[in-house]
Structures are given as structure tokens and as C-alpha cells.
Amino acid sequence: MKKIILLVITLLTIYGFYGFKIHNETALENSNGIHFYKGTWKNALIEAKKQDKLIFLDVFATWCGPCKKLKKTTFNDEKVGDFFNLNFINIAINGESNEGRILMKKYGIKGYPSLLFVNFNGNLKTIKTGFHSSNRLINYGKKALN
């Protein structure tokens, strides 16, 4: 009997964790903010070419306070999401990953967060660093499109 109870508890724990994980992933996918591309930088360039869009690249670090604040506030803003999801291929890359270090060197990035607008050939249009409000980020995006 104890084995059956232990098995039931284990299965319920696994099911509860799995259900929680799915709920959180679904909530992120359904957020009103910026939807970030899940692939590699190279694939984002290909996607940008297919869709004839610029790329909005967020280069961040996991320990960076302003990066966390951007994700929590500005990137979750509905009007920011509406504008950026319509006009850009959005991608966020950890600057301390292998791919991130290559991009930091290529674009001369010295700090976090660095927000870049890049064409599908990988040519930099503009770069901003630090935390920015929703309105300011949208204005930067509008300037990059011109």
C-alpha cells in the first residue's frame, strides 16, 4: 500500500510540475509584449530577409539589472509589443553566450543592455544602450525604420 501511495504522490508531483511549466510557457507566448524569435542569430537574419523586416536585437546579461527591468516593463508593454511584433524580427541573445560574444565583438558592444536595429544583411542601423521607457523605445524603432 505504501508503494502505491508513493507512486501516486510521485505522479501527481510530476504532473503538477509539468502542468505549471506548460502554463508558464503559454503565458509567455500569449503575452501582449514583444515576442522574441526563438532561433539563432543566423536564422533570425534569414527570417528577416524572408519577411523583409529589420531585426531588433536585445543583447543582455542574466545578472544585469537594467536588462531585467526592460524585460519586466518595457518589453511587456502592449503598445511596444504591437509596434515591434509588426515591424521587426525581435531576438534576445545573452551577451555571455558563445553567440552573444561573437555579436558583441562584431558590433563593438561594451555594455548591457544593448539594443540594436540591424538589417537582414547584418548591417547595423543604430544601437542604444541601457534602460528605455516604452515611448522612447518605440521612437527609436520608428527612427530605425526610416
C-alpha positions as a printed Julia matrix, in Angstrom:
146×3 Matrix{Float64}:
  0.0    0.0     0.0
  2.85   2.4     0.83
  4.36   1.81   -2.62
  1.08   2.71   -4.33
  0.73   5.89   -2.26
  4.33   6.84   -3.04
  3.74   6.19   -6.74
  0.58   8.32   -6.74
  2.36  11.18   -4.94
  5.27  10.99   -7.39
  2.96  11.03  -10.42
  0.95  13.93   -9.05
  4.14  15.89   -8.36
  5.44  15.28  -11.88
  2.06  16.14  -13.4
  1.8   19.31  -11.29
  5.29  20.46  -12.3
  4.67  19.69  -15.98
  1.31  21.49  -15.92
  2.9   24.51  -14.22
  5.67  24.58  -16.84
  3.18  24.44  -19.74
  1.06  27.17  -18.14
  4.07  29.48  -17.75
  5.3   28.86  -21.32
  1.81  29.5   -22.68
  1.54  32.7   -20.64
  4.84  33.92  -22.11
  3.72  33.08  -25.66
  0.43  34.89  -25.13
  1.91  38.0   -23.53
  0.99  41.34  -25.04
  4.59  42.47  -25.21
  7.4   41.78  -27.63
  7.53  38.22  -28.95
 11.16  37.2   -29.29
 12.33  34.84  -32.03
 13.45  31.52  -30.56
 16.11  30.58  -33.13
 19.74  31.52  -33.7
 21.08  34.84  -34.95
 21.76  33.3   -38.36
 18.18  32.06  -38.57
 16.86  35.46  -37.49
 18.76  37.03  -40.4
 17.15  34.54  -42.78
 13.7   35.2   -41.32
 14.2   38.96  -41.59
 15.08  38.58  -45.26
 12.01  36.39  -45.88
  9.73  38.9   -44.21
 11.62  41.97  -45.47
 11.97  43.34  -41.94
 14.69  44.81  -39.78
 15.88  42.91  -36.74
 15.56  44.27  -33.23
 18.34  42.63  -31.19
 18.43  42.78  -27.4
 21.88  41.81  -26.11
 21.56  41.18  -22.38
 23.22  39.51  -19.41
 21.35  37.44  -16.86
 22.84  39.42  -13.94
 22.08  42.84  -15.47
 19.55  44.93  -13.51
 18.5   47.25  -16.36
 18.12  44.17  -18.62
 15.72  42.61  -16.11
 13.8   45.88  -15.8
 13.46  46.14  -19.61
 12.08  42.6   -19.8
  9.68  43.16  -16.91
  8.36  46.55  -18.02
  9.13  47.95  -21.47
  9.26  44.64  -23.36
  5.96  43.56  -21.75
  4.14  46.76  -22.69
  1.26  46.06  -25.09
  1.89  49.09  -27.31
  5.6   48.17  -27.55
  4.64  44.61  -28.44
  2.16  45.76  -31.09
  4.73  48.01  -32.76
  7.76  45.73  -32.54
  5.95  42.5   -33.44
  4.53  44.15  -36.56
  7.73  45.83  -37.75
 10.71  43.72  -36.64
 12.07  40.26  -36.15
 12.82  40.5   -32.43
 15.56  38.42  -30.86
 17.21  38.47  -27.44
 20.67  36.97  -27.06
 22.7   36.56  -23.9
 25.91  38.51  -24.49
 27.83  35.99  -22.4
 26.87  33.02  -24.58
 29.11  31.91  -27.48
 26.77  33.51  -29.99
 26.49  36.62  -27.85
 30.26  37.11  -27.56
 30.57  36.94  -31.36
 27.86  39.58  -31.77
 29.38  41.79  -29.08
 32.68  41.77  -30.91
 31.1   42.27  -34.34
 29.04  45.28  -33.24
 31.5   46.72  -30.71
 29.12  46.26  -27.79
 30.62  47.32  -24.46
 27.67  47.18  -22.05
 24.25  45.74  -21.22
 21.57  46.01  -22.29
 22.46  46.9   -25.85
 19.54  47.33  -28.23
 20.4   47.1   -31.91
 18.47  47.6   -35.11
 20.07  45.56  -37.86
 19.1   44.79  -41.47
 18.89  41.25  -42.83
 22.45  41.52  -44.17
 23.66  42.06  -40.61
 24.43  45.75  -41.14
 23.89  47.89  -38.07
 21.42  50.76  -38.47
 21.52  52.04  -34.89
 22.38  50.99  -31.36
 21.15  52.16  -27.96
 22.31  51.08  -24.53
 20.65  51.0   -21.13
 17.07  51.0   -19.95
 14.46  52.85  -22.04
 10.82  53.62  -21.45
  8.13  52.25  -23.75
  7.64  55.52  -25.62
 11.36  56.06  -26.07
 11.89  52.52  -27.4
  9.02  52.91  -29.88
 10.54  56.21  -31.05
 13.91  54.5   -31.59
 12.12  51.81  -33.6
 10.36  54.39  -35.75
 13.65  56.14  -36.48
 15.27  52.82  -37.43
 12.5   52.17  -39.96
 13.17  55.48  -41.77
